């Protein structure tokens, strides 16, 4: 993700949301095991996102 922000030569301001998102994902990686949660039958989201995830699995 960070690499995709670097390759197109984004400005620091344009890159800020990419860095924020990447930092969030890295800091919370231990909680982002959606494949395991889905296999265990836990709901992983609500509404549109849950519907889309069902079609991907």
Backbone torsions as a table, in degrees:
resi	resn	phi	psi	omega
1	UNK	NA	-47.1	179.0
2	UNK	-64.2	-37.0	178.9
3	UNK	-62.7	-38.6	179.3
4	UNK	-67.0	-23.3	174.8
5	UNK	-80.0	-22.3	-178.4
6	UNK	-88.9	-42.0	-174.5
7	UNK	-57.4	-45.2	-179.8
8	UNK	-79.3	9.6	177.7
9	UNK	58.3	50.9	176.7
10	UNK	-68.4	150.4	174.7
11	UNK	-71.6	166.5	179.2
12	UNK	-58.3	-39.2	180.0
13	UNK	-67.8	-41.4	179.1
14	UNK	-68.4	-30.4	-176.5
15	UNK	-82.9	-16.9	-175.5
16	UNK	-54.6	-47.7	179.0
17	UNK	-62.4	-34.9	178.6
18	UNK	-64.6	-46.4	179.3
19	UNK	-64.4	-39.9	178.6
20	UNK	-61.7	-45.7	179.7
21	UNK	-65.1	-45.7	-179.9
22	UNK	-61.3	-42.2	179.3
23	UNK	-62.8	-43.2	178.0
24	UNK	-59.3	-48.5	-178.7
25	UNK	-62.8	-42.2	178.4
26	UNK	-66.0	-41.9	-179.1
27	UNK	-69.1	-23.8	-176.1
28	UNK	-115.2	16.0	-175.6
29	UNK	-55.1	-35.8	-177.6
30	UNK	-67.0	-17.8	178.7
31	UNK	-98.9	-7.1	-172.5
32	UNK	-101.4	56.5	-179.8
33	UNK	-107.7	57.7	-173.2
34	UNK	-61.8	-31.7	178.1
35	UNK	-63.4	-40.6	177.4
36	UNK	-66.9	-42.7	-179.9
37	UNK	-64.2	-40.6	-179.9
38	UNK	-64.6	-44.8	178.6
39	UNK	-61.8	-32.0	179.6
40	UNK	-79.9	-5.4	178.2
41	UNK	87.1	9.7	178.7
42	UNK	-77.4	144.2	173.4
43	UNK	-68.4	135.4	-177.1
44	UNK	-107.5	-9.1	178.1
45	UNK	-171.1	-174.4	177.7
46	UNK	-130.7	162.6	172.1
47	UNK	61.0	-132.6	-173.2
48	UNK	-61.5	-41.2	-177.5
49	UNK	-63.6	-45.8	179.4
50	UNK	-60.8	-42.2	179.0
51	UNK	-61.5	-42.4	179.2
52	UNK	-66.0	-40.9	-179.6
53	UNK	-63.3	-37.1	178.4
54	UNK	-60.1	-35.9	-178.7
55	UNK	-75.1	-21.7	-179.5
56	UNK	-83.3	-24.5	-176.8
57	UNK	-94.0	NA	NA
